Amino acid sequence: MNAHTPLNAVDLDHRKYLSARDSTHKDLLIHAARQSGRSALKIQREFRQMARSHSRLNMVEYVRHGLYRHDDFTDDERAAYISNDLHWDITHKCNNRGWSGAAEDKAVAATLLAAGGVTIPDSLGVIDRSPRIYPGLPRITTPDDLRDLVLAQIGTGIFGKIVDGMVSFGAFQIEMADATHLTCAGHAPMTYETFMSDFVATNAYILQRKLTNHPDIARYAPALATVRMVNLVTDSGVHCPLAIIKLPQGDNIADAFWRPGNLACEVDVATGAIRTVAERAGPEVRFHDDHPAKPGLMGMTLPHWDRLIEINARAAQIFAPIRYQSTDIAITVDGPVIVELNYGGGFDLPQYASGRGMLTPEVRAFFESHGWVFGPVKRRGLFRRG
C-alpha cells in the first residue's frame, strides 16, 4: 500500500490494533521484574516452565494474567490457564469443521438462527459487488444503491460489519446521512462514492438496524454491549462454564476488549450477576472495584438473564456440530438478541475478564473427550535418527 492509497475501515482498525499491541519479550520481562521486585532471571525461568507445560502460555499472556506474581497463585490456579495460541487447534479437534463457514458467515448464520426461532438483529442489506446472492436481502453494489437504502433506513442508526469478519475489524456505525454524504461515528462526512470505493473497498458488509442497550446496561456502555457465552455442547445439553459481558466505553462503537478503554466483566452464569470489572492497562489487566466512573456495576444482575440462558441454548443447539462455540448476545429492553455465533471462541477474553484460568476440570474433560491431549512440550533428544 503506497502513501497515496487511502486506508479502508479494516486497515484503519488493524492499525489501531497494532498501535496498542503488546511489548517485546524483553520489555515485558523488565516490567514484571519492576512490578514484583523479583529477579528477571527467576521470572524468565518460571515463565519457561509454563510455556513448556500443557498451558503453552506466551510471555504476553504470562504478564497480562499477572502470573509473574508467583505467590498470588496456587499451583492448581496456575495450571488452569491456557494459551490462546492453542485455540484453533483445540477448536478444530472438537468441532465439525464443515460448519465453520455457517457460523462465521454472518448472513448464513443469521438465516439459520432466524429459521430456528432465535431473535437476531434486523438486517437491512449487504454491500457486496461479487456475484453472490443473499436471499431476502437487497444487495448494494453502487453508491446510488447505498444512498437509497441509507436514506430509507437511517432511523436511529445503521451498523455495518464485515460478512466474515472477526474481532470487530472494520465495523462502522452510520449516524447521519443526506442526499450526498453520510457520516460514520468517529469519521468525517464522506460522499457515497468515497465510502464505497475507499472506506468499504473490496470488503463485503452486512448492514443491520442499530440495536440499543437495555437502560440498566446503557448506564455503563454508550454503545452496544454483548454477553459472550462460552458453550460446550454435549449429548446431555449445552453447558456454559463462563460468561463475560463486554462494555464499550468512550467513543468506541464496538465492544472488543482490544479497543482502548473498553471493559469486560465476568458474569455469574447461574444468576447473571457481575463478578468482576476488568480493563486492559498497558501490558496487564487492571481489575476495578466497580465501574471507574459510575458506581453500581459490580454486583448488578443483568436483565432478562433467564431468557438469555434459554436463547443461548437454542442457538447453540442449532449449531450443535460446533461442539466448542460461543455466542455474543445483546440485551435490549425487549430481551436478548443473538448478535453472533462463533466457531470456537478465544481463550484470552474469558481469562482476562475473570482473572482466572478457564481450564477447569469440566472444560479440560470436555476437550479431552474430543481427543485433545494435554501435556508438556516434547523435548527433542540429543541424538535423532537420520
N, C-alpha and C positions, 0 to 999 in steps of 0.2 A: 504494500500500500504506500503510494507516494504522498508527498506533503500536500498535494492538491486534491486528493481523493477524500471526500467527506466521510466521517465515521457514521456507520449506521447504528441503530439503537443497541444491537447486540454488542458491537465493538465498544461503544461508549460504556456499557455496563461492565464489559470484560476489563477495560482499562481501569475502572474504579475498583474492581475486584482485585486486580493485580497491585494497585497502589496501596491497598490495605493488606496485602498478602504477608505471609509470615517471614520472620527474620531468618538469617543464616544460622546454621548449627552453632557456630562459634558465638554469635550474639545471644542466642538462646541459652547457651551454657553459662555465659557471663551473667546474664540476667538471673538465672536460677541460683548461681553462687552468691550473688549480691543480695538477693532477696532472702535467702535462707541462712547466710553466714556459714555455709558449708563449703568444703573443698570442691573445686570444679572437677578434680580427678575422681573424687568419690561419687559425685553426681553422674559423671560420664560412665563410670563402672556400673552403677545401678541402672542407668538407662539402657546400657548394652544388654544387661540381663533381661530386661523387659522386652527389648527389641528382638531378642533371640528366643523368647518364650512363645507360648501359644498366642499371646496378645498381639505380637508384631508391632507394637507402638512405634511411631516415628518420633523424632525429637520435638516437633511442633506439638503433637498431641501430649507427649510426656509433660511438657512445660504448661500447656494450656489447662491440663487437668490438675496441675499443681502437685503432681506425683513426686517432684523433686523434694517436697517437704515430707521426707520419708516417715517421720514419726506421726504424721496426721492420718496414716492409713494402716490398717492391719494387712497381713499377707493375703487374706481372703478378699479384702476390698480391692487391693491392687490387682489381684488375679481376675477380677470381674471386668476389667477394662479390655477393650478390643479395638484394634486399629480400623479406621475407615478404609485403609488400603485393602482390607480383606473383603470389603462389602460386596463387590461384584462377583468375586469367586464364590462366596458363600451363597449369595442370592441365586446365581445360576445353578448351584448344586441343589437348591431347594425347589426351584420353580420349573415349570414347563416353559422353556424359552420361546416357544412359538407364540406365547401370549404377551410377550414384551411389547410388541408394536400396538396391540389392542389397548394396553394401558397407557403407554407413553404418547400415542397419537390422541390428542385431546378431543378431536372430532369423533373418532371411533369410540373412545371411552364414553363420551357424553351420550352417544347413540345407544350404547349397551345399558348404561346406567338408567337413562330415561325409560327405555323399554322395560327395565326391571322395576319400575316404580320408585326410583330414587330421585329425590329433589336435587336439581342441578341448576347452575346459573342459566339465565336466558341467553342463548346465542343469537346474534343478530346477522352474522355473515362471516365470510372468510376472505381475507386478502390472499390471493394465490393466482399467479399468472401461468401456472402449469396447466396441463390438460385435465387435471383431477376434478371430478365432480363430488360435491358434498351434498348428499341427499337432504333435502329440507332446508338448505341454507343457500342464500344468494352468494355467488362468487364474485368478488370485486377484482377487476383486472385493470381498471383505468382510473385516473384521477376523478373523472366525472362520476363513475360508479361510486367511488368513495364519498364524494361530496353529497350525492343524493342520499346515501344511507345515513351519513353522519347528521345531516340536517333533519332528516326524518326521525332519527332515534336518539339525538343527543340527550334529551331529558336531563337527568341528574348526572350523566356522565357515561362514557363508554370505556371499557377496559380491554386492552389488547395484549395477547400473549402468543408466543410462537407455538405453532401447532404441535411440534415435537420437542419443545424446549425444556430446559431444566434450570433449577436454582434462580428462576425469575429473570435470567438474562434477556434483555430486550423488551421487557414489559413496559407498557405505556398506558396513560390514562388521558383520554381526550376530555377536556373540561369546557372548552368554548369553541364555537365554530360559526362562520358566516359563509357567504357565497364564494369567497376567495381564499380564506385562511382557516386553519384550525390551530388550536393551542393545546399542547400536552403539558401536564403537570411537570414543572421543572425545566421547561424548554420555551424558547421564544416562539412566537407565532410562525407558522410555515404555510406556504401555499400547498395545495393538494398535490401538485406536481412534485414539489420538493419532498414532501412527506413520502410519497410513493417511491421516488427514484433514489433518494438518499437515506432517509430515516428507516424505511422498511427494507429497501434494497431487494435482494433476491429471496428474503425470508417469507414464509407463509405464516399468517397470523389469523387466529380466531378472535372475533370481536364479540364481547359479551356486555350485557347491561351491567353497569356498576352495582355491586352489592354494598349494603350498608350494615355496619355492626349493630348488634343489639345495644340499646342505650347503656346497659350495665358495662359493656365492653368498650363502647365508644369513648367513655371517660378516660380510658387508658391507651387508646390506639386511634389516632386520627384517620388512618386508612384501614383497609380490611385486614382483620386478624384471622388466622386459621388455627385449628387444633390438629396437630399431627398425631394420628393414632397409629402405633406400631402394631401390626396384625400378624399373628401366627395362625394360619388356617390348618386345622386338623380334622380328622374324621369325626371328632366329637363336637366340633364347632369352631368359633372364632375366639381366640384368646388375645387380649391386649395387655402386654406386660408394662407398657409405658405410654403415657400421653403427654404431649407438650403443646402449649399454646404459644404461637409466635405473634408478637405485638409490634407492628411498625411504629416508629417514633419519628418526630420531626416532620420533615418533608418527604420521607420515604413513602412510596406508593405500594411497595411490596414488602412482605414480612420476612424475607430470607435473613437468617442470622448474620450473614456476612456483611450486610448493609450497616454502616456505622450508626450506632445509637439504638438499634433495634433490641428488643428484649425477648427472652424466651423463658417460659415458666413451666416447671413440671406440674402436671395436674394429677391429682389422685384419681385413679381410674374408677374406684368404687363410688366416690362421692362427687367428683367434679370440682373439688376444692383446690385452689392454687397453693402449691407447697414450696416453690422457690421463685426467685426473680433474678435472672441471670442476664449479664451483658458482656460482650467482648470488650476487653480493656487492654489494648496492646497485645502482648503475647499470651495473656492469661484470660480467664473468665472471672469476672467480678460478680459476687453474689450480694444482692441488696436485701435489706430487711423488709423493704416494701418498694413500691414504685418510687423512683427517685424524685418525682415532682408532685405526685398526687397519692397520698396515703389511702389505704383501703384495698389495694390489690391483693396483698398477701392474705391468704385465708379465705378470699372470696370464692363463693360457689358459682360456677358458670351456669348461666340459664339454659334451660332445655336439655340438661345433661342426659336424662333418661332417654329422650328422643334421639340424642346424638349417638348414644350407645347402640340403639336399635338400627338407625340408618347406616351406621358404620358396619355393623354385622351384615346387613343386607347387601351393601356394596361389596364387601369382602367376599361374600359367597357368590355373587355374580361373577367375580374374577377368581374363583376358588382354585383353578390350576396354578395361580400365582400364590404359592403357599406362604412365602415370606413377602409381605407387601406393606404398604402404608397408605393412609388417606389424609388429605388436607380438607378440613371441614370448617366452613364459616358458620357463625351463629348469628342469625338475624332476628329481628323482632318476631318474625313469623315461624322461626325454628331453624334447625340446622340445614345446611346446603353443602353437598359434596362438591368441592371445587376441583379436586384432582384425586385420582387413584394412581399410586406409584408402583412400578415394578421394582420391588425391594424398598429400600429406604435407608439413607445413610446412617451409619452407627455414630457419627460425630454429634449431631444435634441432640439426640436423647441423652447422651452422656454429658455434654456441655451444660445442658439445661438442668439436669437433675443433680449434677455433682457427684455421680457415682457411675460405676461401670454397668453396662446393660447385660453382661453375660451372667445372668442369674442361673441357678440350676435348671429352671424351666426353659429358658432361652437356649442354654447350652444343649440340653437334651433334645430340643426341637431340631437344632442344626445338625446334631449328631445322628438323629433319626433319618435325616436325608443324605447321610453319607459323608458329612464333613468330619475330618479327623483333627482334633486339637492336639497339637504337640509342638515341641521346640523346633527351632530351625535345625535341620540336619547338618552336622559338621562334615566337611569333606575330609576323607582320610589323607594321611601323609603320602600314601602310595596308591595310585589309581591304576587299574588295568588298562592296557593300551587297546 
